[in-house]
Amino acid sequence: MFFLIASVFHPKKSYFEIVKKRVQQLLIPYFLWSFMFFLFWLFLGRKYGESAALELSPVKNFMGVFYAQGDVEYMNWGIPMWFLPSIFLTFLIFWLIKKIIQNKKVKFLIIIISVFMGFLIPRFTNIKLFWSLDVSLIFYTFGYYTKNYLFFNNWKGEKISLFILGILHLIFSLFLLQEVDMYRFKYENEFLFIINALVGVLFWCNFYKTSTLFNHSI
């Protein structure tokens, strides 16, 4: 959901100033907070709780500030921080694709290939790409090209689609539930993961719009 929401704010025009702005908004805060978290962990945090029993390497955890990947072995000081560099890199790749490639078919082909590679690499290798490069492009792309439907435009069949999506979302959540952890590359069945995630996004976005319209009509 976070990647999808971030794509809604992707700029329509490809100015380099936009990239500089994203660096200021995402990367600078990431490195500032990550260094502070690491120093706290180095001098205090790693001596208590689960960290004390793991005997983790300070060198690897320092590398984790730049790698932004590797679970507790590299980011015991703050695993949730992985999202910031990941969303920046996703933005940058999508920005470059839109800026450099004008042909829409080629553009979509490259995005599709990138998504497939993101799922195949962790399935068949132990390689973990830096900044979690392989986990987010599909949702960012989906959000960008459907944002008007998801968040802005009102459709005549919205209530019917909300009911259908709600049933599908309930079925998927109850009967197709699987362990998913994007950061650790756990998807079980990648196809079901994508379908379930997109159905859930469509349902909650439609639910929000329908609820907002209802409140405005009262």
C-alpha positions in Angstrom: 0.0 0.0 0.0 2.8 2.4 0.8 4.5 2.0 -2.6 1.1 2.5 -4.3 0.4 5.7 -2.3 3.9 7.0 -3.1 3.2 6.5 -6.8 0.2 8.8 -6.7 2.6 11.7 -6.0 5.0 10.7 -8.8 5.6 13.9 -10.9 4.0 14.1 -14.4 7.1 15.9 -15.8 10.6 14.5 -15.6 12.7 17.3 -14.3 16.0 16.6 -12.6 15.0 18.9 -9.8 12.4 16.3 -8.8 15.1 13.8 -8.2 17.0 16.3 -6.0 13.9 16.9 -4.1 13.3 13.2 -3.5 16.9 12.9 -2.2 16.2 15.6 0.3 12.9 14.1 1.3 14.0 10.4 1.5 17.7 9.7 1.4 19.0 12.5 3.7 16.5 11.7 6.5 17.2 8.0 6.0 21.0 8.3 6.5 20.7 10.8 9.3 18.3 8.6 11.3 20.1 5.4 10.3 23.5 6.6 11.6 21.8 7.7 14.9 20.1 4.4 15.3 23.3 2.5 14.5 25.3 4.5 17.1 22.6 3.9 19.7 22.6 0.2 18.8 26.5 0.0 18.8 27.0 1.5 22.3 23.8 0.4 24.0 21.1 -1.5 22.1 23.1 -4.6 21.1 23.8 -5.3 24.7 20.2 -6.0 25.7 17.3 -8.2 24.6 17.5 -10.5 21.6 20.4 -8.5 20.2 22.6 -9.6 23.1 22.1 -13.3 22.3 22.7 -13.0 18.6 26.3 -11.8 18.7 25.9 -9.6 15.7 28.8 -8.0 13.8 29.1 -4.2 14.3 30.9 -4.0 10.9 28.1 -5.7 9.1 25.5 -3.5 10.8 27.5 -0.5 9.8 27.5 -1.8 6.2 23.7 -2.2 6.6 23.3 1.5 6.7 24.4 1.7 3.1 23.2 -1.7 2.0 19.7 -1.3 3.6 19.1 -5.0 3.3 20.0 -8.2 5.1 17.6 -8.6 8.0 19.0 -8.6 11.6 22.5 -9.5 10.4 22.9 -6.1 8.7 20.1 -3.9 10.1 19.5 -5.0 13.7 19.5 -1.3 14.6 16.4 -0.6 12.6 15.0 -3.0 10.0 11.9 -0.8 9.2 14.2 1.8 7.8 14.6 -0.3 4.6 11.5 1.3 3.2 13.0 4.8 2.6 15.8 3.9 0.3 13.6 1.3 -1.4 10.9 3.8 -2.3 13.6 6.3 -3.5 15.2 3.7 -5.8 11.7 2.6 -7.1 10.9 6.2 -7.8 14.2 6.7 -9.6 13.9 3.6 -11.8 10.3 4.5 -12.8 11.4 8.1 -13.4 14.3 7.0 -15.7 12.0 4.6 -17.6 9.4 7.3 -18.2 12.1 9.9 -19.1 14.3 7.8 -21.4 11.8 5.5 -23.2 9.0 7.1 -25.1 7.4 4.0 -26.7 4.6 2.9 -24.3 4.9 -0.8 -25.3 8.6 -0.9 -24.7 8.1 1.0 -21.5 5.6 -1.6 -20.1 7.8 -4.5 -21.4 10.8 -3.2 -19.4 8.6 -2.8 -16.3 7.1 -6.3 -16.6 10.6 -7.8 -17.1 11.9 -5.9 -14.1 9.0 -7.2 -12.0 9.6 -10.8 -13.1 13.3 -10.5 -12.3 12.4 -9.2 -8.9 10.5 -12.3 -8.1 12.9 -14.8 -9.8 16.1 -13.6 -8.2 15.2 -14.4 -4.6 13.4 -17.6 -5.7 16.4 -19.2 -7.4 19.4 -17.5 -5.8 20.4 -16.2 -2.3 21.2 -12.8 -3.7 19.5 -9.9 -1.9 19.6 -6.7 -3.9 20.7 -3.5 -2.2 17.9 -1.1 -1.1 15.4 -3.9 -1.7 15.3 -3.1 -5.4 13.3 -6.2 -6.3 10.1 -5.8 -4.2 8.1 -2.7 -5.2 8.0 -1.8 -8.9 4.8 -3.6 -9.7 2.8 -1.7 -7.0 4.4 1.6 -7.9 3.5 1.1 -11.6 0.0 -0.1 -10.8 -0.7 2.9 -8.5 0.7 5.4 -11.0 -1.5 4.3 -13.9 -4.7 3.7 -11.9 -4.5 6.6 -9.4 -7.4 8.5 -11.0 -9.7 5.5 -10.6 -8.4 4.6 -7.2 -8.4 8.0 -5.6 -10.0 10.7 -7.7 -12.6 9.7 -10.2 -16.1 8.4 -9.3 -17.5 5.6 -11.3 -21.2 4.7 -11.7 -20.7 1.0 -10.8 -18.6 1.8 -7.7 -20.9 0.3 -5.2 -21.3 -3.0 -7.2 -17.5 -3.2 -7.7 -17.0 -2.5 -4.0 -19.3 -5.5 -3.1 -17.5 -7.8 -5.6 -14.1 -6.7 -4.4 -15.1 -7.1 -0.8 -16.2 -10.8 -1.4 -13.0 -11.5 -3.3 -10.9 -9.8 -0.6 -12.6 -11.9 2.1 -12.2 -15.2 0.2 -8.5 -14.5 -0.5 -7.9 -13.4 3.1 -9.6 -16.4 4.6 -8.8 -19.3 2.2 -5.7 -18.1 0.3 -3.9 -16.7 3.3 -0.1 -17.1 3.0 3.0 -15.9 4.8 4.2 -12.8 3.0 7.2 -10.6 4.0 8.4 -8.4 1.2 11.6 -7.4 3.0 12.6 -11.0 3.5 11.4 -12.1 0.0 8.7 -14.5 1.3 5.8 -14.6 -1.1 4.8 -18.3 -1.1 2.9 -18.2 -4.4 3.9 -15.0 -6.2 0.8 -14.9 -8.5 -1.6 -15.2 -5.5 0.4 -12.6 -3.6 0.0 -10.1 -6.4 -3.7 -10.8 -7.0 -4.5 -10.7 -3.3 -2.6 -7.5 -2.8 -4.2 -5.7 -5.8 -7.7 -6.9 -4.8 -7.1 -5.6 -1.3 -5.9 -2.2 -2.6 -8.8 -1.9 -5.0 -11.3 -2.8 -2.2 -10.0 -0.4 0.4 -9.6 2.5 -2.0 -13.1 2.0 -3.3 -14.4 1.7 0.3 -12.7 5.0 1.3 -14.2 6.8 -1.7 -17.7 5.4 -1.1 -17.5 6.2 2.6 -16.4 9.8 1.8 -19.2 10.3 -0.7 -21.7 8.9 1.8 -20.5 11.3 4.6 -20.7 14.2 2.2 -24.3 13.4 1.2 -25.5 13.3 4.8 
